[in-house]
Amino acid sequence: MPRPAFKNWITHVQTARTEQLLKYAAQSEVISFAGGLPAEELFPAAELEEAFQTVITEQAAEALQYTWAEGCERLREHIVAQMKERGLNVTAQNIIVTSGAQQGLDLLAKLFLSRGDPMLIESPTYVPAIQAFEMHAPQFLPVARDSKGIDIDALRRGLLQRDPRLFYLIPAGHNPTGSVLTREQQRELLAATSGTHVQIIEDAAYADIQLDDNSARSNPLLPVELSRILYLGSFSKVLSPGLRVGWIAASPEVIRQLALIKQASDLQTSTLNQLVLARYFDSNALKDQIARCVPFYRQRRDVMLESLAAEFPSEARWTKPAAGFSVWVELPQNCDTEDLLTQAVGRGVAFEPGRPFFVTQKPRNYLRLSYSNLPPEHIRSGVRRLGEVLKRAVSQSKV
């Protein structure tokens, strides 16, 4: 029987062996630092249950029916109010509700990218974003990002040499490094892109999880016209990823085009889930939920950093995330973290190898450790086990 002819744009994030190991770790007693999952303890289950019951009781006909591709008006108005708190003066005409931030990436890629188009993208960066863009075969122009910020000189070179259409950026809660761009870095970035054709996709999925400088919490790039910024938001990290509700804020012209693409993709985001969130926000302030999340995740981050200092080999280097769910670790160059994952899982601990987070050159000596969904005692135990594996590997690499 002939094999199906898959399209050549289908990509693989991990090797088959790595993917199998990570799936095994997720379904076993292995302590897994691989998935950047929000903590179930923080889900506002009781409040959402009440919202579900109210919606079904009072709005069943509307909640169980189709709605517009742009999203339910009441939820969009709540998003507008939240965006204004973040410094962006928008209306409902600037908002489209998406099935999570991931669909937002997919829709924006479909609208703006064609095969071979030059596109600026941080490296390393969020892996599913790379996947969404890769589907359209752009020419990636990597801009280095680390715990100190972004390589502005590389950004300027890319803008000058190739006139790219898109620049994918995670200003706050960068995944995987956890870094946050300073106000000065933001000003430099916006000055560099001023007068160009580039559209900046600002991924704000982790922007609310600011672990250090609360004065900068949730602030987008310095407020500019939405003709330059495509703002991508999500309720997954602070409320619930299972609801699959995110949004894009952009100019009305862009929103109209995105609505056409969304109709072809899935018609609309779940009406029921949108109305439940709107009802939730009628009685609950998002800032109160964020206030619950930040100290919770700060404690887990601090436990991980203390454990890394105590258990990891001295040759390892890691970030202190200012936002988000993960720590980014660099090992000596001759260490292959995909090979080390096999040893780690055998020792009862898993992590995310770093190679897929890069868009072009893909070094193998990085790994990501997520602390968000593990209690402190599991973080300590998992880091201890992983430290033993890494110390052995680093020692053998010196022989």
C-alpha positions as CSV (number, residue, x, y, z in Angstrom):
1,M,0.0,0.0,0.0
2,P,1.6,3.4,-1.0
3,R,2.4,5.8,1.8
4,P,0.4,9.1,1.8
5,A,2.1,12.0,0.2
6,F,2.5,14.5,3.1
7,K,3.1,18.1,2.2
8,N,6.7,19.1,2.5
9,W,6.1,21.9,5.0
10,I,5.3,19.5,7.8
11,T,8.1,19.8,10.3
12,H,9.3,17.9,13.3
13,V,10.2,19.7,16.6
14,Q,12.0,16.9,18.3
15,T,13.6,13.7,17.1
16,A,11.4,10.6,17.4
17,R,13.4,9.3,20.3
18,T,13.2,12.6,22.2
19,E,9.5,12.9,21.6
20,Q,8.9,9.4,22.8
21,L,11.0,10.0,26.0
22,L,9.0,13.2,26.8
23,K,5.7,11.5,26.3
24,Y,6.8,8.7,28.5
25,A,7.9,11.2,31.2
26,A,4.6,13.0,31.1
27,Q,2.7,9.7,31.7
28,S,4.9,8.2,34.3
29,E,6.4,8.9,37.8
30,V,9.2,10.8,36.2
31,I,9.6,14.4,37.5
32,S,9.3,16.4,34.3
33,F,10.6,19.9,33.9
34,A,9.7,19.7,30.2
35,G,6.2,21.2,29.9
36,G,5.7,24.9,30.8
37,L,2.2,24.2,32.3
38,P,0.4,26.5,34.6
39,A,-0.2,25.2,38.1
40,E,-3.6,23.6,38.6
41,E,-3.8,25.0,42.1
42,L,-4.2,28.4,40.6
43,F,-7.1,27.7,38.3
44,P,-10.2,29.7,39.5
45,A,-12.3,26.5,39.3
46,A,-15.1,27.6,41.6
47,E,-15.5,31.0,40.0
48,L,-15.5,29.4,36.5
49,E,-18.0,26.8,37.6
50,E,-20.3,29.6,38.8
51,A,-19.9,31.4,35.5
52,F,-20.7,28.2,33.5
53,Q,-23.8,27.6,35.5
54,T,-25.0,31.2,35.1
55,V,-24.4,31.2,31.4
56,I,-26.2,27.9,30.8
57,T,-29.1,29.0,32.9
58,E,-29.5,32.5,31.6
59,Q,-27.9,32.4,28.1
60,A,-28.1,28.8,26.8
61,A,-29.5,29.7,23.4
62,E,-26.8,32.2,22.8
63,A,-24.0,30.2,24.4
64,L,-24.7,27.0,22.4
65,Q,-25.1,28.8,19.0
66,Y,-22.7,30.1,16.4
67,T,-21.2,33.6,16.8
68,W,-19.1,36.0,14.7
69,A,-15.6,35.1,13.8
70,E,-14.3,38.3,15.6
71,G,-15.7,37.0,18.9
72,C,-18.5,37.8,21.3
73,E,-19.0,41.5,21.9
74,R,-19.1,41.3,25.7
75,L,-15.8,39.5,25.9
76,R,-14.1,41.8,23.5
77,E,-15.2,44.8,25.6
78,H,-13.6,43.2,28.6
79,I,-10.4,42.7,26.6
80,V,-10.6,46.4,25.6
81,A,-10.7,47.4,29.2
82,Q,-7.8,45.2,30.0
83,M,-5.8,46.5,27.1
84,K,-6.4,50.1,28.2
85,E,-5.0,49.2,31.6
86,R,-1.9,48.1,29.8
87,G,-1.5,51.4,28.0
88,L,-3.1,50.7,24.7
89,N,-6.2,52.7,23.7
90,V,-8.3,50.3,21.6
91,T,-11.9,49.6,20.8
92,A,-13.7,46.3,20.1
93,Q,-13.0,46.9,16.4
94,N,-9.3,46.3,17.2
95,I,-9.9,42.9,18.8
96,I,-10.4,39.4,17.4
97,V,-10.8,36.5,19.8
98,T,-8.7,33.4,18.9
99,S,-8.6,29.8,20.0
100,G,-5.6,30.5,22.3
101,A,-2.5,32.6,21.4
102,Q,-1.3,29.7,19.2
103,Q,-4.1,30.2,16.7
104,G,-3.2,33.9,16.7
105,L,0.3,33.0,15.5
106,D,-1.2,30.8,12.8
107,L,-3.6,33.5,11.6
108,L,-0.9,36.2,11.5
109,A,1.5,33.9,9.6
110,K,-1.3,33.1,7.0
111,L,-2.0,36.8,6.6
112,F,1.5,38.2,6.3
113,L,3.9,35.4,5.1
114,S,4.6,33.9,1.7
115,R,7.3,31.4,0.8
116,G,10.7,33.0,0.9
117,D,9.6,36.2,2.7
118,P,12.3,37.5,5.1
119,M,11.2,37.5,8.7
120,L,13.0,38.6,11.8
121,I,12.7,36.3,14.8
122,E,14.4,36.0,18.1
123,S,16.7,33.1,18.6
124,P,16.2,31.2,20.8
125,T,12.4,31.6,20.9
126,Y,9.1,29.8,21.5
127,V,9.1,26.5,19.6
128,P,5.4,26.4,18.5
129,A,5.8,29.9,17.1
130,I,8.7,28.6,14.9
131,Q,6.4,25.8,13.8
132,A,3.6,28.2,12.9
133,F,5.9,30.4,10.8
134,E,7.8,27.4,9.2
135,M,4.6,26.2,7.6
136,H,4.9,29.2,5.2
137,A,8.6,28.7,4.5
138,P,9.9,32.2,5.2
139,Q,13.6,33.1,5.3
140,F,14.3,33.4,9.0
141,L,16.6,36.3,10.0
142,P,17.6,35.4,13.6
143,V,18.1,38.1,16.2
144,A,20.0,36.8,19.2
145,R,18.1,37.0,22.6
146,D,19.5,36.2,26.0
147,S,19.0,37.1,29.6
148,K,20.4,40.6,29.0
149,G,18.0,41.4,26.1
150,I,18.0,41.6,22.4
151,D,20.9,42.1,19.8
152,I,19.8,45.5,18.5
153,D,22.7,45.6,16.0
154,A,21.5,42.3,14.4
155,L,18.0,43.7,14.3
156,R,19.3,46.8,12.5
157,R,21.2,44.7,10.0
158,G,18.2,42.6,9.2
159,L,16.0,45.6,8.7
160,L,18.6,47.3,6.4
161,Q,19.5,44.3,4.3
162,R,16.3,42.5,3.7
163,D,13.2,44.7,4.4
164,P,11.4,42.0,6.4
165,R,7.6,41.9,6.7
166,L,7.4,40.5,10.2
167,F,9.3,40.6,13.5
168,Y,8.2,38.0,16.1
169,L,9.1,39.3,19.6
170,I,8.4,38.3,23.2
171,P,9.3,41.5,25.2
172,A,8.3,40.2,28.6
173,G,8.5,36.6,29.8
174,H,10.6,35.6,26.9
175,N,10.4,31.9,26.3
176,P,12.8,30.2,27.0
177,T,15.1,32.7,28.8
178,G,12.5,34.4,31.0
179,S,14.0,37.8,30.3
180,V,12.2,41.1,30.1
181,L,13.2,43.9,27.8
182,T,14.0,47.2,29.7
183,R,12.3,50.4,28.7
184,E,15.5,51.6,27.2
185,Q,15.8,48.4,25.1
186,Q,12.2,48.9,24.0
187,R,12.9,52.4,22.9
188,E,15.9,51.3,20.9
189,L,13.9,48.5,19.3
190,L,11.1,50.9,18.3
191,A,13.5,53.5,17.0
192,A,15.3,50.8,14.9
193,T,12.0,49.7,13.3
194,S,10.5,53.2,12.8
195,G,10.1,54.1,9.1
196,T,10.3,50.5,8.0
197,H,7.6,48.1,6.6
198,V,8.0,45.6,9.4
199,Q,5.0,44.5,11.5
200,I,6.0,43.6,15.1
201,I,4.1,40.6,16.6
202,E,4.3,41.2,20.3
203,D,3.6,37.9,22.0
204,A,2.4,38.8,25.6
205,A,1.4,35.3,26.7
206,Y,3.7,35.6,29.8
207,A,3.6,39.3,30.3
208,D,1.4,39.1,33.4
209,I,3.8,36.7,35.2
210,Q,6.3,39.4,36.1
211,L,8.3,37.9,39.0
212,D,10.6,40.8,39.9
213,D,9.6,44.3,38.7
214,N,5.9,44.6,39.3
215,S,6.0,48.3,38.3
216,A,6.5,47.1,34.7
217,R,3.9,44.3,34.9
218,S,1.8,43.8,31.8
219,N,3.0,46.9,30.0
220,P,3.2,46.4,26.3
221,L,5.9,47.9,24.1
222,L,5.9,51.6,24.6
223,P,2.4,52.6,23.4
224,V,2.5,53.1,19.7
225,E,-0.1,53.0,16.9
226,L,-1.5,49.5,16.2
227,S,-0.5,50.0,12.6
228,R,3.0,48.9,13.8
229,I,2.2,46.4,16.5
230,L,0.2,43.1,16.3
231,Y,-0.5,42.4,20.0
232,L,-1.0,38.7,20.9
233,G,-2.7,38.0,24.3
234,S,-3.8,34.9,26.1
235,F,-5.8,33.9,29.2
236,S,-4.0,30.5,29.3
237,K,-1.2,31.3,31.7
238,V,-3.2,33.2,34.4
239,L,-6.7,31.5,34.1
240,S,-6.9,28.3,32.2
241,P,-5.3,26.9,29.1
242,G,-8.2,24.4,28.7
243,L,-10.6,27.2,27.7
244,R,-8.4,28.0,24.7
245,V,-9.2,31.7,24.5
246,G,-6.7,34.3,23.4
247,W,-6.9,37.5,21.3
248,I,-5.1,39.7,18.7
249,A,-5.2,43.5,19.0
250,A,-4.5,45.2,15.7
251,S,-5.8,47.8,13.3
252,P,-9.4,47.4,12.1
253,E,-8.1,46.7,8.6
254,V,-5.9,43.8,9.9
255,I,-8.8,42.5,12.1
256,R,-11.1,42.3,9.1
257,Q,-8.6,40.2,7.2
258,L,-7.9,38.0,10.1
259,A,-11.7,37.4,10.5
260,L,-11.9,36.1,7.0
261,I,-9.0,33.7,7.6
262,K,-10.4,32.5,10.9
263,Q,-13.7,31.7,9.2
264,A,-11.8,29.4,6.9
265,S,-9.9,27.9,9.8
266,D,-12.5,27.1,12.5
267,L,-15.4,29.6,11.9
268,Q,-15.1,30.9,15.5
269,T,-13.7,30.4,19.0
270,S,-16.1,28.5,21.3
271,T,-19.1,30.7,22.0
272,L,-19.7,29.0,25.4
273,N,-16.2,29.5,26.6
274,Q,-16.2,33.2,25.5
275,L,-19.4,33.9,27.3
276,V,-18.2,32.1,30.4
277,L,-15.1,34.3,30.5
278,A,-17.2,37.4,29.9
279,R,-19.4,36.4,32.9
280,Y,-16.3,35.6,35.0
281,F,-14.9,39.1,34.3
282,D,-18.3,40.6,35.2
283,S,-17.5,39.6,38.8
284,N,-13.8,39.0,39.0
285,A,-10.9,41.3,38.2
286,L,-8.0,39.8,36.2
287,K,-5.5,41.8,38.2
288,D,-6.7,39.9,41.4
289,Q,-6.0,36.6,39.7
290,I,-2.6,37.8,38.6
291,A,-1.9,38.9,42.2
292,R,-2.4,35.3,43.2
293,C,-0.2,33.9,40.5
294,V,2.9,36.1,40.8
295,P,4.0,35.2,44.3
296,F,3.2,31.5,43.8
297,Y,5.4,31.3,40.7
298,R,8.1,33.5,42.3
299,Q,8.4,31.0,45.1
300,R,8.8,28.0,42.7
301,R,11.3,30.0,40.6
302,D,13.4,30.8,43.7
303,V,13.3,27.1,44.8
304,M,14.6,26.1,41.4
305,L,17.4,28.7,41.4
306,E,18.5,27.7,44.9
307,S,18.5,24.0,43.9
308,L,20.5,24.7,40.7
309,A,23.1,26.6,42.7
310,A,23.4,23.6,45.1
311,E,23.2,20.7,42.7
312,F,24.4,21.6,39.2
313,P,28.0,21.4,38.0
314,S,30.0,24.6,38.2
315,E,30.4,24.6,34.4
316,A,26.7,25.1,33.9
317,R,25.2,28.6,33.4
318,W,21.6,29.6,33.7
319,T,19.2,32.6,33.6
320,K,17.3,34.1,36.5
321,P,13.9,34.5,34.8
322,A,12.3,37.9,35.5
323,A,9.0,36.6,34.2
324,G,7.4,33.4,32.9
325,F,7.7,29.7,33.8
326,S,11.2,28.5,32.9
327,V,14.9,28.6,33.4
328,W,17.3,28.4,30.4
329,V,20.5,26.5,31.0
330,E,23.7,26.4,29.1
331,L,26.2,23.5,29.4
332,P,29.7,23.1,27.9
333,Q,29.6,23.0,24.1
334,N,30.5,19.3,23.9
335,C,27.4,18.3,25.9
336,D,24.5,17.1,23.8
337,T,21.3,17.6,25.8
338,E,19.3,15.3,23.6
339,D,21.6,12.4,24.5
340,L,21.6,13.5,28.1
341,L,17.8,13.3,28.2
342,T,17.9,9.5,27.8
343,Q,20.2,9.3,30.9
344,A,18.0,11.8,32.8
345,V,14.8,9.9,32.2
346,G,16.5,6.7,33.4
347,R,17.3,8.6,36.6
348,G,13.6,9.7,36.9
349,V,13.8,13.3,35.6
350,A,13.1,15.0,32.3
351,F,13.7,18.4,30.7
352,E,13.3,20.1,27.3
353,P,16.4,19.9,25.1
354,G,17.3,23.3,23.7
355,R,18.0,22.7,20.0
356,P,14.4,23.2,18.7
357,F,14.3,26.7,20.3
358,F,16.7,28.0,17.7
359,V,15.7,28.9,14.1
360,T,18.9,28.4,12.1
361,Q,22.1,27.3,13.8
362,K,20.9,24.9,16.5
363,P,23.4,24.3,19.3
364,R,22.8,21.2,21.3
365,N,24.2,22.3,24.7
366,Y,21.1,24.1,26.0
367,L,18.1,22.9,27.9
368,R,14.9,24.4,29.4
369,L,13.6,23.7,32.9
370,S,10.0,24.6,33.7
371,Y,9.2,25.0,37.4
372,S,5.6,26.2,37.1
373,N,3.7,23.0,37.6
374,L,5.8,21.2,40.2
375,P,5.7,21.6,44.0
376,P,8.9,22.8,45.7
377,E,9.8,19.3,47.0
378,H,9.6,17.8,43.5
379,I,11.7,20.7,42.1
380,R,14.4,20.0,44.7
381,S,14.4,16.3,44.0
382,G,14.3,16.6,40.3
383,V,17.2,19.1,40.2
384,R,19.2,16.8,42.5
385,R,18.7,13.9,40.1
386,L,19.5,16.0,37.0
387,G,22.5,17.4,38.7
388,E,24.0,14.0,39.2
389,V,23.5,13.2,35.5
390,L,25.0,16.5,34.4
391,K,28.0,16.3,36.7
392,R,28.8,12.8,35.4
393,A,28.4,14.0,31.7
394,V,30.6,17.1,32.2
395,S,33.3,15.0,34.0
396,Q,33.4,12.4,31.2
397,S,33.6,15.2,28.6
398,K,36.9,16.3,30.1
399,V,38.5,12.9,29.7
